[in-house]
């Protein structure tokens, strides 16, 4: 309201909504949706992280402001594989001569890391060269650590816990490929882009926001959402496919370089600005 009154263009980036199912409870939902709908119709422009999310909002609120689809992106200066001595980093972390599958993110139930580790733990004896590296902290981490200890897999499953963002790339540099066990219908996982920028392709669920970024077999590998068993099988199959991991990883980085640097997001946002600098 203030932006319109003073003629100031206002662009909103939509990362959450009163329309979606939330882990944190939302009270006064009807009022929240009424306010949200007014804002999305009255602002200058909208930035959505996925087409699915935009469609959901349009169906609920009708004639919303002009919009663009702009998933997350990566900083190619920080996430550049050429910056790192991969062999040295792997040696320091006990990963020499291992095929490393990694993950970066919060240990929360909806990310599915606990279920993935539980299912793949039974298969690690069949793939002695595979090592898992899961970076992050959260509610399910203690249970995962207990499982790893109980199965005697401490040398196969590394759980460094929370790592400073400035150090994340040093861990990704150790990975041959990565896994995203679960996501949701509207989110655009930041680490997906940073992994791809490092030339590390990802096995990921086929939610619309993820599938808009990953081309199956081209810039990553998709599996049916909710099918942890298929995810595990895909991870295991890739252990012996070094050429495919390299090919898809290079294509993933090329995609980020061409389309998903933060500059691309800024350019998309500027297309929503009024030509004469006046509000819509």
C-alpha positions as CSV (number, residue, x, y, z in Angstrom):
1,X,0.0,0.0,0.0
2,X,2.8,2.4,0.9
3,X,4.7,1.5,-2.3
4,X,1.7,2.2,-4.5
5,X,0.9,5.5,-2.6
6,X,4.5,6.8,-3.2
7,X,4.9,5.4,-6.7
8,X,7.7,3.0,-5.7
9,X,8.0,-0.2,-7.8
10,X,7.7,-3.3,-5.5
11,X,8.8,-6.8,-6.6
12,X,8.0,-9.7,-4.3
13,X,10.0,-13.0,-4.4
14,X,7.7,-15.8,-3.4
15,X,9.4,-18.6,-1.4
16,X,6.5,-19.6,0.8
17,X,2.8,-19.1,0.8
18,X,-0.3,-19.4,2.9
19,X,-1.5,-21.9,0.2
20,X,1.1,-24.6,0.9
21,X,1.3,-27.3,3.5
22,X,3.7,-26.1,6.1
23,X,5.9,-27.8,8.7
24,X,5.4,-24.8,11.0
25,X,1.6,-24.3,11.7
26,X,-0.2,-21.4,10.2
27,X,-2.9,-19.8,12.2
28,X,-5.6,-17.4,10.9
29,X,-5.2,-19.0,7.5
30,X,-8.2,-17.4,5.9
31,X,-7.0,-13.9,6.9
32,X,-3.4,-14.7,5.8
33,X,-4.7,-15.8,2.3
34,X,-6.8,-12.7,2.0
35,X,-3.9,-10.4,2.7
36,X,-1.5,-12.5,0.6
37,X,-3.9,-12.4,-2.4
38,X,-4.2,-8.6,-2.2
39,X,-0.4,-8.2,-2.1
40,X,0.2,-10.5,-5.0
41,X,-2.4,-8.7,-7.2
42,X,-1.3,-5.2,-6.2
43,X,2.5,-5.3,-6.4
44,X,4.6,-4.4,-9.5
45,X,5.9,-7.9,-10.1
46,X,6.4,-11.3,-8.7
47,X,9.4,-13.7,-8.8
48,X,8.5,-17.4,-8.3
49,X,11.0,-20.2,-7.8
50,X,9.0,-22.7,-9.9
51,X,6.2,-22.8,-12.5
52,X,4.3,-25.2,-10.3
53,X,4.3,-22.6,-7.5
54,X,3.1,-19.8,-9.9
55,X,0.3,-22.0,-11.2
56,X,-0.9,-22.8,-7.6
57,X,-1.0,-19.1,-6.8
58,X,-2.8,-18.2,-10.0
59,X,-5.4,-20.8,-9.4
60,X,-6.1,-19.5,-5.9
61,X,-5.8,-15.7,-6.5
62,X,-6.7,-15.1,-10.1
63,X,-5.2,-12.1,-11.9
64,X,-1.9,-11.7,-10.1
65,X,0.9,-9.2,-11.0
66,X,3.3,-9.9,-13.9
67,X,5.7,-12.6,-12.9
68,X,8.9,-14.5,-13.9
69,X,10.1,-18.0,-13.0
70,X,13.5,-17.7,-11.4
71,X,14.9,-20.7,-9.4
72,X,17.9,-20.3,-7.2
73,X,21.4,-19.9,-8.5
74,X,25.1,-20.3,-7.5
75,X,28.1,-18.1,-7.1
76,X,30.5,-19.4,-9.7
77,X,33.5,-17.7,-8.0
78,X,33.0,-19.5,-4.7
79,X,31.8,-22.7,-6.3
80,X,34.4,-23.4,-8.9
81,X,36.0,-26.9,-8.9
82,X,39.2,-25.5,-10.4
83,X,40.0,-23.7,-7.1
84,X,40.5,-26.9,-5.1
85,X,43.1,-29.7,-4.8
86,X,40.6,-32.6,-4.9
87,X,43.2,-35.3,-4.3
88,X,44.6,-33.6,-1.2
89,X,41.1,-32.9,0.3
90,X,40.0,-36.5,-0.3
91,X,43.2,-37.8,1.3
92,X,42.7,-35.5,4.4
93,X,39.2,-36.9,4.9
94,X,40.0,-40.5,4.3
95,X,38.3,-40.7,0.9
96,X,41.2,-41.7,-1.3
97,X,40.2,-44.4,-3.8
98,X,36.5,-44.2,-2.8
99,X,33.5,-43.3,-5.0
100,X,31.9,-40.5,-3.0
101,X,28.2,-39.7,-3.0
102,X,27.4,-36.6,-0.9
103,X,24.5,-34.5,0.4
104,X,24.4,-31.0,1.8
105,X,21.4,-29.8,3.8
106,X,19.5,-29.8,7.0
107,X,18.8,-33.1,8.7
108,X,15.0,-32.6,8.8
109,X,12.3,-35.3,8.4
110,X,11.0,-33.8,5.1
111,X,14.5,-34.1,3.6
112,X,14.5,-37.8,3.9
113,X,18.1,-38.3,4.8
114,X,17.4,-40.6,7.8
115,X,15.3,-42.9,5.7
116,X,17.8,-42.9,2.8
117,X,20.7,-43.8,5.1
118,X,18.7,-46.5,6.8
119,X,17.8,-48.1,3.4
120,X,21.3,-47.9,1.8
121,X,23.1,-49.0,4.9
122,X,22.1,-52.6,4.2
123,X,23.6,-52.4,0.7
124,X,27.0,-50.9,1.5
125,X,28.6,-54.3,1.9
126,X,27.9,-55.0,-1.8
127,X,29.7,-51.8,-2.8
128,X,32.9,-51.5,-0.8
129,X,34.2,-48.6,-2.8
130,X,31.2,-46.3,-2.1
131,X,31.5,-43.7,0.7
132,X,28.7,-41.4,1.8
133,X,29.3,-37.8,3.0
134,X,26.3,-36.0,4.5
135,X,27.0,-32.4,5.5
136,X,24.6,-30.6,7.8
137,X,22.8,-30.7,11.2
138,X,19.3,-31.0,12.4
139,X,16.7,-33.0,14.3
140,X,17.4,-36.4,12.6
141,X,21.2,-36.2,12.8
142,X,21.5,-38.0,16.2
143,X,19.3,-40.9,14.9
144,X,21.5,-41.2,11.7
145,X,24.7,-41.1,13.8
146,X,23.3,-43.8,16.1
147,X,22.4,-46.0,13.1
148,X,25.9,-45.6,11.5
149,X,27.5,-46.5,14.8
150,X,25.3,-49.5,15.4
151,X,26.0,-50.8,11.9
152,X,29.8,-50.2,12.2
153,X,29.8,-47.9,9.2
154,X,31.7,-44.9,10.5
155,X,34.4,-45.4,7.9
156,X,31.8,-45.5,5.1
157,X,29.4,-42.7,6.2
158,X,30.9,-39.4,7.1
159,X,28.8,-37.0,9.2
160,X,30.8,-33.8,9.8
161,X,27.7,-31.9,11.1
162,X,27.2,-28.2,10.4
163,X,29.9,-26.7,8.2
164,X,30.5,-23.0,7.6
165,X,29.1,-21.9,4.2
166,X,32.6,-20.8,3.2
167,X,33.8,-24.4,3.6
168,X,31.0,-26.1,1.9
169,X,32.7,-26.1,-1.5
170,X,35.8,-27.9,-0.1
171,X,33.5,-30.8,0.8
172,X,31.7,-30.8,-2.5
173,X,35.1,-30.9,-4.2
174,X,35.5,-34.4,-2.6
175,X,32.3,-35.7,-4.2
176,X,31.8,-37.7,-7.4
177,X,28.0,-37.2,-7.4
178,X,25.3,-36.3,-4.9
179,X,21.9,-37.3,-3.7
180,X,18.8,-35.3,-2.7
181,X,16.6,-37.9,-1.0
182,X,13.5,-35.7,-0.8
183,X,12.2,-32.2,-1.4
184,X,8.7,-30.7,-1.9
185,X,6.3,-29.3,-4.5
186,X,7.4,-25.7,-4.3
187,X,11.0,-25.4,-3.0
188,X,14.1,-24.7,-5.0
189,X,16.9,-26.3,-3.0
190,X,19.9,-23.9,-2.9
191,X,22.5,-26.7,-2.5
192,X,21.3,-28.3,-5.7
193,X,22.7,-25.4,-7.7
194,X,25.9,-25.2,-5.7
195,X,26.6,-28.9,-6.2
196,X,25.9,-28.6,-9.9
197,X,28.2,-25.5,-10.2
198,X,31.0,-27.7,-8.8
199,X,30.4,-30.2,-11.5
200,X,28.7,-32.7,-9.1
201,X,25.5,-34.0,-10.6
202,X,22.6,-35.0,-8.3
203,X,20.2,-37.9,-7.9
204,X,17.0,-36.1,-7.0
205,X,13.2,-36.6,-6.8
206,X,11.1,-35.5,-9.7
207,X,9.2,-32.7,-8.1
208,X,8.4,-29.9,-10.6
209,X,10.9,-27.3,-9.2
210,X,13.7,-29.9,-9.4
211,X,12.7,-31.3,-12.8
212,X,12.8,-27.7,-14.1
213,X,16.5,-27.7,-13.3
214,X,17.6,-31.3,-13.8
215,X,17.2,-33.0,-17.1
216,X,17.2,-36.8,-16.4
217,X,20.4,-38.3,-17.7
218,X,21.6,-35.0,-18.9
219,X,22.3,-32.7,-16.0
220,X,21.4,-35.1,-13.2
221,X,19.2,-38.1,-12.5
222,X,15.6,-38.1,-11.4
223,X,13.6,-40.7,-9.5
224,X,9.9,-40.9,-8.6
225,X,9.2,-38.7,-5.6
226,X,8.6,-40.7,-2.4
227,X,10.4,-43.8,-3.8
228,X,13.5,-44.0,-1.5
229,X,14.1,-47.5,-2.7
230,X,14.5,-46.3,-6.3
231,X,16.7,-43.4,-5.1
232,X,19.0,-45.9,-3.3
233,X,19.1,-48.2,-6.4
234,X,20.1,-45.2,-8.7
235,X,22.8,-44.2,-6.3
236,X,24.2,-47.8,-6.2
237,X,24.1,-48.1,-10.0
238,X,26.1,-45.0,-10.5
239,X,29.0,-46.3,-8.4
240,X,30.3,-48.3,-11.4
241,X,29.5,-45.6,-14.0
242,X,32.4,-43.2,-13.7
243,X,32.1,-42.0,-17.3
244,X,28.4,-41.2,-16.8
245,X,29.1,-39.4,-13.6
246,X,31.7,-37.2,-15.2
247,X,29.7,-36.5,-18.4
248,X,26.6,-35.5,-16.5
249,X,28.6,-33.5,-13.9
250,X,30.2,-31.4,-16.6
251,X,26.8,-30.8,-18.2
252,X,25.4,-29.8,-14.9
253,X,28.1,-27.1,-14.4
254,X,27.7,-25.9,-18.0
255,X,23.9,-25.4,-17.3
256,X,24.7,-23.3,-14.2
257,X,27.3,-21.2,-16.1
258,X,24.8,-20.5,-18.9
259,X,21.5,-20.1,-17.0
260,X,21.7,-20.1,-13.3
261,X,24.3,-17.6,-12.1
262,X,22.9,-14.9,-9.8
263,X,23.3,-12.4,-12.7
264,X,20.6,-14.4,-14.6
265,X,18.2,-13.9,-11.7
266,X,18.9,-10.2,-11.5
267,X,18.3,-9.8,-15.3
268,X,15.0,-11.6,-15.0
269,X,13.9,-9.4,-12.1
270,X,14.7,-6.2,-14.0
271,X,12.2,-7.3,-16.8
272,X,9.4,-6.6,-14.2
273,X,10.4,-3.0,-13.6
274,X,8.3,-0.3,-15.2
275,X,10.0,1.5,-18.1
276,X,9.6,4.9,-16.6
277,X,10.2,3.9,-12.9
278,X,6.6,4.3,-11.9
279,X,4.6,1.7,-9.9
280,X,2.1,-0.6,-11.6
